[in-house]
């Protein structure tokens, strides 16, 4: 079995318009395809006879030790695919001892995700909305509920165009809501996030607004959506705790470069001065090895988590990550790398492309 098998199972088990909502990218989906194509085109050059009997996959993020460098990117509305929604996903993350970023557009209230999962190491994702009071309230709720970091999505001044959603006239079913917000009877087929009361994106945002958000919380702040090396220094000037290299799975601006192609440039700009995570298109253990070798501290999964949740709930998510982890172990052994640090140390020798 492989991660894409969970995609096929999800396709069989959820209505087509919901599958399309999860699966689709922006416009012609060029970036969505490029994320996979570019990962596939990078080649590995294994090292032999390196004693890889005992592997060490542990990694430290935000001063917390995780079992391996894989986590969950923020995705909205988990109850679209499973009745327990984000609670089941957070339970899986706790069992696996990996980070999970809970979306502000979760279908279960952020407080209930913590209580229901007993996961004490969740991170909370938000935007800076036009309604600053609402933004501030979300941050304070997350901090009071025990979240360990605030993940601010940047690079989305407006919503990307998703034609599959428009053609399907997509709308959330009655039992699925953005549980952290008040509801209003407005349907935006392109993206249901923008049917939510108060969840208006602000195209006037600048780096000053990131500084404003940092002043509203004592939690570490991470920025998700960095794609251009020119944005690294302004972020570092604000002393953010991590950057997430992300084109949002190709769901925002189509024809954006793939994240794996931008990783070496962004990693060089970061120069190990803060944590650097990456998402968008990761499906294989070899993908994770490539990302670590090219400068990432960890890889985050988006769509595969939703596919696995649809296919088997909490156990499905655990099983899917387990497959990816086993592939990573095999890849490390055959590539001749005993630890995450050795992948980095041997990067110039084992990567081509």
N, C-alpha and C positions, 0 to 999 in steps of 0.2 A: 504494500500500500504506500501511497505518497500523498503529499499535501493536496495535489490537484484532484485526488480521489474524493476528498472531503468536499471540494467544489461541486463535483458531479452529484454526490449525495445530497448536498444542499439544494441543488437545482431540482432534484426529484421530490424534495420534501416541502418546499415553500412555493407559494404562488409565483408565477413568472414575473409579474410586475415588481414584486419584492426582491426577487433574485436580481433583476435588472438594476434596481436601485442600489443594491450592494455592489454589484459587479461593474457598473458602467463607469466610464471616464468622461471627461469633457469633450465636446464637439466630435471630432473624428477619432478620438481615442488613440492618437499617435503617441502621446507621452506614456499612456498606460502600456502600450506594446513595447515602447523603447525601454522602459524600466526592466522588462524581462529580457529583451533581446540583448541589451548591453551587458547584463549579468552573464548571460550565456556565452557571450563572445570573449570574455576574459578567460584566459587559459592558465592552468596550474602546472608547475614543474616540480614534481615530488623530489624530496631528498630521501636517500636510502640509509638504512642501518643507523638509526638515530635513537634507539631505545625509547619506544613510545608505549611501553607496557602500562605505565601508570600516568593517566592524563589528569591535568588540573585545569578545569574550565571555570573556576571561580573568578568573579569579577566584582569590583567595588564601584558603586555609583552613589553619589551623594552620601558618602561615608557609611553606606550599608553594603554588606556582603551578600551577593546573589550567587545562585548556584551555577549559572552560565550566562553568557552575554546576549540573551534574547529576552524581549519583553513585548508588551501589548501597546500598540499605538491607540490613540483615542478614536473610537468609532461610535456613531450615534445609534440609539434606538435598538438595543439588543433584544428587546421583547418582540421585535418584528419576527425573530426566528426561534425564540424559545421563551416560554412563559416566565421563567425565573430571571431572564435577562441578565443585566450586569452583575447581579449577585452571583450567579453561577460562574461567570467569567472571572470575577474577583476571587471566588473560592479556588478556582483552578490555578490562578496566579499564586495564591498563597501556598497551595500544595506543592507547586513547582519551585517556589521561592524565586520568583522573577518579578520585575516591576510591571505594574499595569497603570496606564493613564486612563482615568475615567473621564469621559466626555461630559462637558456641561450639558450636552443634548442627550444625556442618558434617559432611558425610559423608566428608570427607578430613581427616586430622589437621592441626591448625593449622600445624605445622612444614612439612608436606608441601605445603600450599597455597603457602607462600612459596617453597620450593625448586622446586616444579614450575612455577610461573608466572614466577619471577624478578621478581616485582613487589615493589619495595622500599618501597612506600608504602601498605600495607594497614593498616586499623584493625581491632581485635578487639573483638567484642561479647560481653558476659557478663551474667549475673545475679549477685547475691549470694545464693548458695545457703545452705541451713541448714548445710551442711558448709562451714565457713569455711576449713578446710585445703584442700579441693578448690578453692574459689574462689581462694585465694591461689596455689595451684599453677598454675591456668590463667593467671592474670595474669603470673606469673613466666615461664611457658613462652612466652607471647606476647611479653613484653619481650625474652627471650633470642633469640627467632626473628626479631626485627627489625620487629615491628609498631610503628606510629608513634603509636598512641593506643589507649586503652581506652574502649570505648563501653558504659556501664552502662545496661541496660534497667531503668527504674523504672515504677511504676504497674501492676505485675503481681504482687500479693501471692498471687493464686491464678490458675489457668488459666481463661480464658473457656470458655463452653460452645459447642461446635460440633456442631450436631445432624446435619449431613451426615456427619461422621466417625463419629458414634455409629451412625447408621442403616446406614452402609456397613461397620461393624465394621472400621474402618481399622486396618491394622498395617503396619509397614515390611516390605518384602520382605527376604529373607535377605541379599541382597548390599548392603543399605543399612543403615548403623549410624551412631550418633553417635560419630564416630571419636576424639573427645577424651576419651571416658569409658570406663569398664569397662561391660560389658553385663550385663543380668540378664534372666531369662526371665519377664518380666511385660509384659503388653500393656494399655495404657490407650488405648482406641479414640478417646476424645475428642481426645487430643493425644499423639502418640508421644514428644514431648519428655519426658513424665513417666513413660515406661517406662525411662528411663535411670538407671543406678545412680548415686546421689548427687545427681541433678539435682532436688532438692526445693526448691520455692520457699518463701520464709520470710515469712509474713504479719506477723511481728513487726518487720519492718524499719522503721527511722526514719532521719532525716537523719544521726544519729550513725554509722550503718553506712556511709553514703556517705563520711563523713570517715575512717572506718576503711579503706575501700578506697583512698582517696587517699593514705593513709600507707603503702600497700603497693606503690606504683609511682612511678617517676620520670616516667612517660609522661603526656601530657595526658589528662585524664579528661573525657568527654562524657556527658551524661545524655540518654537516649532515652525518650520517653513523657510528656514534660511536656505537659499540656493546660490547666491552670488558671493564670491569671496570679499567683495567690497562692503558687504554688510557685517562681516565678522568683527572688524575693529570697533564700530559703534556699539555693537553688542558687548564686546569685552570692556569697553569704557564704562558701561553700566554695571559691570561686575555680575553678570548673570552666571548662574551655576552650571548651565549646560546649554548647548545648541543641538537642535534636531534638524539635520539635513533632510528636507522633505519637499517633494512636489505634490504632496497630498494624494499620492496614488494616481496621479494624472487626472484628478477630478476637478482641478481649478483652471489652469491656463494650459490649453493644449499646445503642443510643439515645444513645451519646456524641455530642457535637457534632462536626461535620466539622472537620478541621484548618484548612482555608482560612478558615472562619468565625471561628475562634479566633485566626488569625494576627495581625490588627491589634492585638488586646488584648495578646497575649503579646509582640509586637514592641514595643509601647509600654512594657510592664513591663521588658523587657530594655534598652530605650533605648540600643542600640548598645554595651552594656558587655561583651558577649561575642558569639561567633558563634551565629547562629540558623539551623538547617536545618529542613526540613519534609518529611514523607512522607505517604502514605496517599491513594491515588486519582489520582495524576498520570499522565496518558496523552498529553498533547498539548503541543506547543511553546508554545501560548497559555497553558496551565496554568502553565508555568515562568515566563513573563513576568508573569502575574498574581501569582504567589508572590513574585517579586523586588520587584515594585511595592508589595506589601503588607507588606514588611519582612523577608523571608527572604534569607539569604545564599546559599542553594543548595537544590536539590530532590533528594530521594533516591527511587529506584524500587525497588519490591519485586516484586510479581507479574509485571510486564512482563519482568523479567530472567529469571524462571523460564520464562515462555512462550517467550521468544526462545531460551533455552538448549535447551528441548525441541524447538523448531522447527529449529534449525540450529547448535547447539553454539556455539563461540566466535565464529564468523562471524555466526551469528544474533544474538548479543548486540550485536556491533559494528554490524550492519545496523539493528537496532531502535533503538539509541541514535542512529545516524546519521539515521534518519527524524525522530526527535524534535528533533534538533539543527537539521535543515533547516527544520522547522516553526518553531523558535524564531527562526532567522535571518529567515525571511519575516515573522514576526509583528513582530519588532523594526523591520524596514525599513518595513512598512506603518504601524506605530504611531509612527514618527518618532523612534526611539531608536537611536543609534549604538553605545552601550556599555551594559554592566550598570549603570554609575553613572548614565547618562542615564535608564534605566528608573526608578531610585530618585528621581532629581531631578524627573522628570515624573509621578510616581505619582498625585498628586492630579488631574492633568489627564486622564490616559488611562484611569483606572479608574472604573467606576460599578457599584454593586451591593453 
